[in-house]
Amino acid sequence: MSPCASVAESLVNKKAPAFVRKTLGGKPLSLTGLRGKVLLLNFWATWCAPCQIEMPVFAAWQRQYGAQGLQIVGISMDDGAEPVRSLVTRLKLNYPVAMGDALLGEHYGGVLGLPMTYLIDRNGTVRAQFQGETDVKEIERQLKLLLSQP
């Protein structure tokens, strides 16, 4: 095991691992079902302060860029759904949120530091990966580039 094993394995330029989950509202959420859209896939938790700062920004982007093909998807890494429901309601999130687990985290290279955000192009390929507290302007810059591509 390398000394950098605690850092998530990069998925950039690889196909995003497919998954099917139920949203907090009980609807099926399939990553492959969202092909054709630019995805911002955000792993977070209720106890993560930087996550709570980013999520209202992501909700604003969903409103601003949704018509251009953006779909934000939140994956909570919390143990239980109740605090997640409460936070989603409080922050007025307008995008689907599903519960994650260790296995899903492993598929995404080991989600060890939160937040963990992936930008996935319209063909399902990961184009950027952001671990930990990140400048949202940089995420938005790369997001706009992906939205401008057919």
C-alpha positions in Angstrom: 0.0 0.0 0.0 1.4 3.4 -1.0 1.8 6.2 1.4 -0.8 8.1 -0.6 -3.4 5.4 -0.2 -5.6 7.6 1.9 -6.2 10.0 -1.0 -9.1 9.1 -3.2 -8.1 7.4 -6.5 -8.6 9.8 -9.4 -11.5 8.9 -11.7 -10.7 11.8 -14.1 -11.1 10.6 -17.7 -12.7 7.4 -16.6 -16.3 6.3 -16.9 -18.3 7.3 -13.8 -19.2 4.2 -11.9 -22.9 3.4 -12.4 -25.3 3.1 -9.5 -29.0 3.0 -8.8 -30.3 4.5 -5.5 -33.6 5.7 -4.2 -33.9 9.4 -3.6 -35.0 10.7 -0.2 -38.4 11.0 -1.8 -38.4 7.3 -2.8 -37.9 7.8 -6.6 -35.3 5.7 -8.4 -32.1 7.6 -9.3 -29.9 5.9 -12.0 -26.6 7.5 -13.0 -26.9 6.0 -16.5 -30.5 7.3 -16.7 -29.0 10.8 -16.6 -26.7 10.4 -19.7 -27.0 13.4 -22.0 -26.8 15.8 -19.0 -23.7 17.3 -17.4 -23.7 16.0 -13.9 -22.3 17.5 -10.7 -22.2 14.5 -8.3 -21.6 15.7 -4.7 -20.8 13.4 -1.8 -21.5 15.2 1.5 -22.7 14.8 5.1 -24.8 16.8 7.5 -21.9 17.3 9.9 -19.6 18.7 7.2 -19.5 22.6 7.4 -17.9 23.1 3.9 -20.6 20.9 2.5 -23.4 23.1 3.9 -21.7 26.1 2.4 -21.6 24.5 -1.1 -25.0 23.0 -1.3 -27.0 26.3 -1.6 -24.6 27.3 -4.3 -25.3 24.0 -6.1 -29.0 24.6 -5.8 -28.6 28.1 -7.4 -26.6 26.5 -10.2 -29.4 23.9 -10.7 -31.8 26.8 -11.3 -29.4 28.8 -13.4 -27.9 26.0 -15.6 -30.6 23.3 -15.5 -32.1 24.4 -18.9 -28.6 24.0 -20.4 -28.5 20.4 -19.3 -27.0 20.5 -15.8 -28.2 17.9 -13.2 -26.9 18.1 -9.7 -27.0 14.9 -7.6 -26.3 14.8 -3.9 -25.2 11.7 -2.1 -25.3 11.9 1.7 -22.7 9.8 3.5 -24.6 10.1 6.8 -25.7 6.9 8.6 -29.4 7.8 8.8 -31.8 9.7 6.6 -33.7 11.8 9.1 -31.0 14.5 9.7 -30.4 14.5 5.9 -34.1 15.1 5.2 -34.1 17.9 7.8 -31.0 19.6 6.2 -32.3 19.2 2.6 -35.5 20.9 3.7 -33.7 23.7 5.6 -31.4 24.4 2.6 -34.3 24.1 0.1 -32.3 21.8 -2.1 -33.9 21.5 -5.6 -32.0 18.5 -6.8 -32.2 14.8 -6.0 -30.5 13.5 -2.9 -29.9 9.9 -2.1 -28.1 8.0 0.7 -24.6 6.7 0.0 -22.6 4.0 1.8 -19.1 2.7 2.0 -19.5 0.5 -1.1 -20.6 3.4 -3.2 -17.8 5.5 -1.8 -15.3 2.7 -2.8 -16.7 2.7 -6.4 -15.8 6.4 -6.5 -12.2 5.8 -5.5 -12.6 6.0 -1.7 -14.6 9.0 -0.6 -12.5 9.8 2.5 -12.7 13.5 2.7 -16.0 15.4 2.4 -17.1 17.2 0.4 -16.1 15.2 -2.7 -17.5 16.5 -6.0 -17.3 15.0 -9.5 -18.1 16.7 -12.8 -19.3 14.2 -15.3 -19.8 15.0 -19.0 -22.8 14.2 -21.1 -21.3 10.8 -22.1 -20.8 9.6 -18.5 -17.0 10.3 -18.2 -15.6 12.0 -15.1 -13.9 15.3 -16.2 -13.0 16.8 -12.9 -12.8 15.8 -9.2 -12.7 18.1 -6.2 -11.9 16.8 -2.7 -12.4 18.8 0.4 -13.2 22.5 0.6 -12.9 23.9 -2.9 -13.3 27.3 -4.5 -16.8 27.1 -6.0 -15.7 29.5 -8.7 -13.3 26.9 -10.0 -16.0 24.2 -10.0 -18.3 26.6 -11.9 -15.6 27.5 -14.5 -15.2 23.8 -15.3 -18.9 23.2 -15.2 -19.5 26.0 -17.8 -16.9 24.4 -20.1 -18.7 21.1 -20.0 -22.1 22.7 -20.6 -20.8 24.4 -23.7 -19.9 21.1 -25.2 -22.5 19.1 -27.2 
